[in-house]
Structures are given as C-alpha cells and as structure tokens.
Amino acid sequence: MNKRPRRPAQIDPEQVEYLTGEPDPAFSSELAHVSAQALVPTDSRQNIDDDVRERVLELIASEGIDLVAEAWVRAPADTLAGAMWRGYLLAEWIRREPSDVARRYAASVAMQGEEQDALPGNPDSIRARWVAVFEGIGAGDFQSLLHDSARFASFLGDLDAVWIASDNHALATQVTRRNEALLVTARELAEATVLFADGRLD
C-alpha cells in the first residue's frame, strides 16, 4: 500500500462552518477527514491546526455530535471518518434502542455459556467510550475501542445479523440496512483496528 505522507489538511477554521449547513461538495471529503482527525489525531502526518480542532470541539459542545457525524456518512469504511461513522451508529443504536440492544446482549450472553471471559464490553460501556471520543477526550483508547466495538457487533450479530429492520428507522442507512449488517460492520471495524495500529487509518 502507498504510504506516501498525506498532505496536511488545508481547511481554514471558517470552513468548519460548512458543517452547520449543506457542505459544498468540494469540501465534503476534507470536512469528513478533518472533523474525524480533530477528535482522533493519528500521527505526525496529519497537521490539523489547533484552532480547527477547537472549532470542531466547540461545534460539538454547542450543537451535538449528530451535526458533525453528517460529514462522515459517505466516508469509506477503511478511513478514519468511516470508522467514526460506524462507531457513531453503534453508539446511537445503543442509546435509541436500549431495550432491543439489552435483549440481544442478554440472549448472546446466555448463548455464550461457559465462555464468559470472551465477552466484549457491555452496551453501556461501549457507548460511554464512543461518547468520550466524540467529546475529544477518548482518543488514547481508540484502537482498543475499535477492537472491542468489532467484537461487540460480531457478538450480537452472531445471534441476529439484522441491525435495523425498517427503512423508516432513524438509523436506517446504507451501513445499518445491509444484509448481515452487524456482522459486516464488525468485520469493517476489525479491519479499521488493524489499519489504525499500522498508522494507515487516515
């Protein structure tokens, strides 16, 4: 794979304002990258200015993560923004559908039987760690979070791989409505874990 250093992000702080409306297509991909990078700096190749990061964090504090997450919707799964989008969907599913998630988790635990040591984090802990990332304070745990989120999605997906059953659901997206959506997402998060460990999740 080409490891040529990625050029430093050229977005100005003012261009973060595009996140509050319909972004210009020319900036959409860069906005996805910069907003994800502001929350999870990866390595020295990524020059996100401090003032840009502060603007993103201020926007999240005032408007919520939902607004910023809209920039990640079309990001490929093998990018930082794509991994953030999948983490956002997972955290939102846990928040919006606590009964469904709790039911699936309990059934998965019951199926696990004696293999309790193999269990991933529980729903509340997975969501809490993603919320920390979205607040700009959980980046140090990000590789572990990707790994545990992949295991969590796989754990529940082994019982029922359908994630969102209705096109009318608020979280019905191309990611959540795919065939075997939870298992596919689990594989994507596992791949993102490897890329992040190798310094290739840009």
C-alpha positions in Angstrom: 0.0 0.0 0.0 1.2 3.5 -0.8 2.5 5.1 2.4 3.3 8.5 0.9 2.6 11.1 3.5 -0.8 12.7 3.2 -0.7 16.4 2.6 -1.6 18.5 5.6 -5.2 19.5 5.9 -5.8 22.9 4.3 -9.2 23.7 5.7 -9.4 27.0 7.5 -11.3 27.4 10.8 -14.0 29.3 8.9 -14.6 26.4 6.6 -15.7 24.3 9.6 -18.9 26.5 9.4 -19.9 24.4 6.4 -20.7 21.7 8.9 -23.7 23.7 10.1 -25.3 23.6 6.6 -25.1 21.7 3.4 -21.4 21.4 2.7 -20.0 22.3 -0.7 -19.2 19.0 -2.5 -15.6 20.2 -2.9 -15.2 20.3 0.8 -17.2 17.3 1.9 -14.4 14.7 1.8 -12.0 17.1 3.5 -14.6 18.0 6.2 -15.1 14.3 6.9 -11.4 13.8 7.4 -10.7 17.0 9.4 -13.6 16.5 11.8 -12.6 12.9 12.4 -8.9 13.9 12.8 -9.8 16.6 15.2 -11.3 14.0 17.5 -8.8 11.3 17.0 -5.4 12.6 15.9 -3.5 9.7 14.3 0.1 10.6 13.7 2.5 13.4 12.7 1.4 13.3 9.0 -1.9 14.8 10.0 -1.5 18.5 10.5 -4.8 19.6 12.0 -4.4 23.1 13.3 -5.3 23.7 17.0 -7.8 26.4 16.1 -9.6 24.0 13.6 -9.7 21.3 16.3 -11.1 23.8 18.8 -13.8 24.9 16.4 -14.9 21.3 15.8 -15.0 20.7 19.6 -16.9 23.9 20.2 -19.4 22.9 17.5 -19.9 19.5 19.1 -20.3 21.1 22.5 -23.0 23.6 21.2 -24.8 21.5 18.6 -24.1 17.9 19.4 -22.2 15.1 17.7 -25.1 14.5 15.2 -24.2 17.5 13.2 -20.5 16.6 12.8 -21.4 13.0 12.1 -23.3 14.0 9.0 -19.9 14.7 7.4 -18.9 11.0 7.8 -21.9 9.4 6.2 -20.2 8.7 2.8 -16.7 8.0 4.1 -15.3 4.6 3.1 -15.1 2.0 5.8 -11.3 1.9 5.6 -10.9 5.6 6.6 -10.9 7.3 10.0 -14.1 9.1 9.1 -15.7 5.8 8.0 -14.8 4.1 11.3 -16.1 7.1 13.2 -19.4 6.9 11.3 -19.8 3.2 12.2 -18.9 4.0 15.9 -21.5 6.8 15.9 -24.2 4.4 14.5 -23.3 1.8 17.1 -23.4 4.3 20.0 -26.7 5.8 18.7 -28.3 2.4 18.4 -27.4 1.6 22.0 -28.9 5.0 23.0 -32.0 4.9 20.9 -32.9 1.2 21.2 -31.8 0.3 24.8 -34.4 -2.5 25.1 -33.6 -4.1 21.8 -29.9 -3.9 22.5 -30.2 -5.2 26.1 -32.4 -8.1 24.9 -29.9 -9.1 22.2 -27.0 -8.8 24.6 -28.6 -10.9 27.3 -29.5 -13.6 24.7 -25.9 -13.5 23.4 -24.5 -13.9 26.9 -26.9 -16.8 27.5 -25.7 -18.5 24.3 -22.0 -17.9 25.3 -22.4 -20.3 28.3 -19.1 -21.0 30.0 -17.1 -18.7 27.7 -17.7 -15.6 29.8 -14.1 -14.4 29.5 -14.7 -14.0 25.8 -17.4 -11.4 26.2 -16.9 -7.9 24.8 -17.8 -4.8 26.8 -21.4 -4.4 27.7 -23.6 -1.9 25.7 -23.3 0.9 28.2 -19.5 0.7 28.4 -19.2 0.6 24.6 -21.4 3.6 24.2 -19.7 5.6 27.0 -16.3 5.1 25.3 -17.6 6.4 22.0 -19.1 9.4 23.7 -15.7 10.1 25.2 -14.2 10.1 21.7 -16.9 12.4 20.4 -16.1 14.8 23.3 -12.5 14.8 22.2 -11.2 13.0 25.3 -11.1 9.3 24.3 -8.5 9.2 21.6 -6.0 7.4 23.7 -8.3 4.3 23.9 -9.3 4.4 20.2 -7.5 1.3 19.0 -8.9 -0.7 21.8 -12.4 0.8 21.3 -12.3 -0.2 17.6 -11.3 -3.7 18.6 -14.0 -4.0 21.3 -16.7 -2.5 19.1 -15.9 -5.0 16.4 -16.2 -7.9 18.9 -19.4 -6.4 20.3 -21.0 -6.1 16.9 -19.9 -9.6 16.0 -21.1 -10.9 19.4 -24.6 -9.6 18.8 -24.5 -10.3 15.1 -23.9 -14.0 15.6 -27.3 -14.1 17.2 -29.1 -11.8 14.8 -27.2 -10.1 12.0 -30.0 -7.8 11.1 -29.2 -4.4 12.6 -32.0 -2.1 11.6 -35.1 -3.8 10.4 -37.1 -0.9 8.9 -36.2 1.7 6.2 -38.2 4.2 8.3 -36.0 3.9 11.4 -33.9 7.0 12.2 -30.7 4.9 11.9 -31.7 3.3 8.6 -28.6 4.0 6.5 -26.5 2.1 3.9 -24.5 0.7 6.7 -27.3 -0.4 9.0 -29.6 -1.8 6.4 -27.2 -4.1 4.6 -27.6 -7.8 4.5 -26.0 -9.2 7.7 -25.3 -5.5 8.7 -24.0 -6.2 12.2 -21.5 -8.9 11.0 -20.3 -6.8 8.0 -19.8 -3.8 10.3 -18.0 -6.0 12.8 -15.6 -7.0 10.0 -15.1 -3.4 8.9 -14.3 -2.3 12.5 -11.9 -5.2 12.8 -10.1 -4.1 9.6 -10.1 -0.5 10.9 -8.4 -1.7 14.0 -5.5 -3.2 12.0 -5.2 -0.1 9.8 -5.1 2.2 12.9 -2.5 0.0 14.5 -0.4 0.3 11.4 -0.9 4.0 11.1 -2.9 3.7 7.9 -6.4 4.7 9.1 -6.4 8.2 7.5 
